[in-house]
């Protein structure tokens, strides 16, 4: 398992470099987009690190690994497979679900795989709420780099200013659905943590993956009517953020009730 994880981290370099290549299309706006990407990543890493969810003594290399897997490996794996999902959906004549199949399925598998590796291998991750923190970091890495790419390429869509185009894209992606990938992967990872470190069976891990994928699938639906699409996104946001808040509240309460600081890692793996 360690070998697969290390191979995945090596692949992250390719994923990050491919996204950095977007700087070619709009260098000036792209550099500002890169600054936003780094700032976004630093801000939320700090917020997660100062929360009760953070594993005591977590080494920086694991933080970097989570961000790299999300922002590099996951994006590379998705780019390798999403085209096939999209083409199959197009051939089936379903424009409604094209973006859902191309995004939700491969992205949640790729991010969930990285979260699982780190949760399983990191000696400081010993509680379900620690797993939630790892999931948030993996999702943060994915979201930050994806926003950078969309912001850079989106710069070209403004008729007169690359900078305004980039700012509009960043504004749209941070205001309409803030922290989406942190939400998706956080829900997924908490289920993994409940399976690995509590009395829950593997079914809760599968259910959490299914729930995160369902929310992502729903969010990406493309109805032909714009009002219907807006209504669908609003309904999805209400349900999704409510579930995520409930997960975070449950995790924080568990963290507050946990009086131990250092624990011997114990994987229960109930089946």
Buried (B, 14 or more C-beta within 10 A) or exposed (E): EEEEBEEBBEBBEBBBEBBBEBBEBBEEBBEBBBEBBEEBBEEBBEEBBEBEBBBEEBEEEBBBBBBBBBBBBBBBBBBEBBEEBBEEBEEEEEEBBBBBBBBBBBBBBBBBBBBBBBBBBBEBBBBBBBBBBBBBBBBBBBBBBBBBBBBBBBBBEBEEEBBBBBBBBBEBBBEEBEBBBBBBBBBBBBBBBBBBBBEBBBEBBEBBBBBBBBBBBBBBBEBEEEEEBEEBBEEBBEEBBEBBEEBBEBBBEBBEEEEEEEBEBEEEEBE
